[in-house]
């Protein structure tokens, strides 16, 4: 089967995570991604963000860090110094044949090389040019650099994450980068739809901070509606109770009661049917107002029961419940195998002959995702795109 984006050509001038996440998603859907890497810095910054690294057949460490591999499959790498006239000319030649350009330089940084969106769109009006930056191309902070941690801090998510008595916490992965990459991919597909209908390309300006603010979702709108600044609640839900992590006799378990009927069944299973009729707990708003008292009652019961026993018991009653899994359990589960969320890609660069990666979650019935190219070496595809001339210096 062919991919939904077969025939689409994407010139990828991005690095680290937000841009590469976007372009890997487009590549999984069938697009050809040509990744431009700076030979003076040995390619994408994340190639050195390890350990762990892939080890070659000679036992030596390669430039394939796990971090780099997480966002750079289905791409061809061209090592090119865009600060040189030869490098700029090569980018122009590739841009002429491309449908999309993705870059994440500071706003204005590519202008001195003649690779900014104004220049390329003037020459190639059907081009979709996506710029990813920390704060966007407008506003008082436009010139500031953007990194995931700073976006999480500035955009408010850290103020909501962590225990009430602890310090603000970032999410355990670069979620601001990842979500920005997903928004960017959506914007690119929308712009291509417009291009295909009208012949007009356009510039997409997307910022890490803007996208992070966008996914404050219910907590953001809670504040806009009430005027009350949300507080950190650890694993507690701001609008539902009980919806949190509880200690079991042998670990931890998640109980996520979403409505009053579920709570009634949950209370009966606890042996405390009276809780469903108690005015303090009978409705969700009441439970929220008395969440600490309720959590104490529930915890006193669950701490004597095993995680498996809790899950088995509540699943039979259709009360949402689940484990807190470590990654070894995640990737060894039957569910991950069934959904193909762990994949293996053949590569000669690994002494094992393959690398293991996380699969794409999209399941398209007619145009499924595909895994065609393992994460590349720096400049692995120079000859294909640059020919025999040396334009990498």
PECORVEN-V625883 format. One record per helix or strand. SS is the DSSP state (H for helix, E for strand). FROM is the first residue (numbers start at 1). LEN is the number of residues. If there is no record, write none. Layout:
ss->{SS:SS}
from->{FROM:FROM}
len->{LEN:LEN}
//
This chain:
ss->{E:H:E:H:H:E:E:H:E:H:E:H:H:E:H:H:H:E:H:H:E:E:H:H:H:H:H:E:H:H:E:E:H}
from->{9:18:32:39:45:53:61:66:75:85:100:111:117:128:148:157:175:202:208:217:243:252:260:273:284:291:307:321:327:334:342:354:382}
len->{5:11:6:3:4:3:5:4:5:12:4:3:7:6:7:4:24:6:7:10:5:5:11:4:6:12:10:3:5:5:5:5:5}
//
